[in-house]
Amino acid sequence: MAINDVHADYPMPYVWPRLPLDVNRVDAVVVHHTATFFLRPSATIAEELAHIDMIHIYHQSKGWGGFAYHFIVFPSGRSYLVVPLTQWGAHVKGENDHLHAVVVAGDFTDVVPVRAQQEGVAEGIRLVYATLGRRVPIRPHRSWTPTSCPGNTWQSWVPGLTALVEEDEMEMDWETFVDFMHRFIREVPAQARYPEDSPNGKQGEPYGPRHPLGEYIGSLRDVGRALRSHAGDAAKHSAGGDVSEERARQIADEEDRKLRLPLVKD
Ligand SMILES: [Zn+2]
């Protein structure tokens, strides 16, 4: 899900307490919770923007210049950039000159954010890393000041955000994925035989289709079929449409032979 950049709708002058932020000085991303009421995962963008408006007005009334955090992430998984990463937030007293802030909408005293929301947080942090050109630690608000923020459940999800950010960074390109699947499809069935201590099958026999692993191999074969049809399309595409239907089918068949499973019959 892309980040919704709404900062132009919440302009804040670059004056105290919202001075320009020197990104070279940023040494952490701070995680907060709003501790406000909880919007449903099915909330609309309009409802989420109304929630941002409410917090913005409240923070103006506190003399903070407006919305205090760089990002806010809702249970829908949508992430909004409200304050430019080149401007101070107003979220940790006395520390705003070296921190970026993500606020997770909701109260996490007793429950953890839903997975989509955690992924939205990771997405915001990836944008921070891309802006900084480096990674910085992800820390809960409470590591600076005596506060319960971002909620008593924080240990169950804040430390995990680091891995979540990296997981998102590891997107495979198509060729790597195809190569990986080819190897997987060839190698897994070759080893998929009943082990020595099997209570049901004879040792060394391949798993049948009704065994869970046999079913699994069946679904791998479906993946194989999808790869096969993609190979034909890819051949047509890379030849700029100059490849005949027949040649595309040939390429698909070659791909199919590479994928043929040694132990599982159709
Ligand atoms: Zn906080």
Residues whose N, C-alpha, C, O or C-beta is under 5 A from the ligand:
A	BS01	ZN	H32 H33 H91 H141 C149
